[in-house]
Amino acid sequence: MSDLVIDGAVEARANVNIALIKYWGKAPADRPEDKNLPAVPSLSLTLDGLYTVTQVAFDPEADTDRVFLGGVELDAAGTARARVILDRVRALADVAAPFRVDSVNHVPTAAGLASSASSMAALAAASARCAGLDLDAGELSELARLGSGSASRSVFGGWVAWEGRRAHPVAPIDHWDLAVVIAVIGTGPKAIGSRAAMERTARTSPLYPGWVAQAHETFTDALSALERRDFEALVGAMERSTMRMHASALGADPPVLYWQAASVAVLREVERMRADGLACGFTMDAGPNVKVFCAGADVEAVSRRLTPIPGVAHTFVARPGEGVSVRLVNQERP
Ligand code: PMV
């Protein structure tokens, strides 16, 4: 146990991650610390340059936690989400005081990448250290998972697997020189969030049991491809996981459809790039954007093919990134 940070604040920085093998569906949970246990294993790559910076300090003057994002105080629902982590930290550290949280997302909203993974990982790391908890990365991953399942993976850099209570690293950043070209698709009707959509899928989709039944084999295929640096096998498993996740969501009642016409156009272009000998593979999450994996050296060639597609607002490139980092700061707010 290190000391409570009484006079200063703790700042943590965490990157977003992208799942190649998807987390979609939760295992049953009875206790608060069982929140967001996954029904299926997932595999992700932590991305450089898309991150959240979060400062946490005790606020003895306040009678409740206060959480600010980009200088604006969150409403009750937003604060409640953060409080799942803050309550667990207070219980583990046996302290009662409220926290003040100041968070800034450096994930452009136009990037269409959820910042919940980076923000919950940063919140877990900063609040734990502020309360004097000396958690190892695995324990931090469990704590981050309570805020958002995918946050369990953002604690680690490089290639990360998540099964059960916590994620663990499976290969470092420099294991493989791969990158992701993200095709940002213009906004359509407002999408349903991942949390509600996976809950609806699990409750109403007759395709959900099939999704769960195949998940472990797809995961182990991807892990073995990653270890061998077999690109074709890795993107094969990634595309199966993506399509089967979306198929299970399409079978929900009412159906969950995240794709726009331009999403399909990008998938078709990926097929054409492959036919032209440019190795690449796609994945999609709870939104219309398409993320295309390729060799680090091929990002310009892939971007050139994706950017002109009608409906693609723009593309940008992300490379493998580090896990969460923490430092002590003085009391100034970011
Ligand atoms: O943990 P959440 O609520 O951010 O859910 C993540 C769900 C997907 O992005 C669709 C898949 C994944 O594994 O990240």
Boltz pocket constraint, residues with backbone or C-beta under 6 A from the ligand:
constraints:
  - pocket:
      binder: B
      contacts: [[A, 17], [A, 18], [A, 19], [A, 21], [A, 22], [A, 23], [A, 24], [A, 42], [A, 114], [A, 116], [A, 117], [A, 148], [A, 149], [A, 150], [A, 151], [A, 194], [A, 195], [A, 284], [A, 285], [A, 286]]
      max_distance: 6.0
